[in-house]
């Protein structure tokens, strides 16, 4: 459970599993920083969150910041698949949608 980073020559994937909250924030930040450091323009970073039970505000902040950094570096970052319904509802309650995470 938690955060895992998988890297290949063409892409990086960050896999989120279980509750993604303040208790795994450092782990998520490390994975995002490593993925961004290894990325070159045209390389994709995917975030697989299907197995995440929930995401808290810390997770949203880290994902949003990574999206901004990726955009500035010319690197694509996006969700691989969907996020759980509870996480989608939480985003909607604060006036965001999943597209806002990486824009």
Secondary structure as UniProt FT lines:
FT   STRAND          2..7
FT   STRAND          11..20
FT   HELIX           22..24
FT   HELIX           25..38
FT   TURN            41..42
FT   STRAND          44..55
FT   HELIX           57..73
FT   STRAND          76..79
FT   HELIX           85..93
FT   TURN            94..95
FT   HELIX           98..102
//
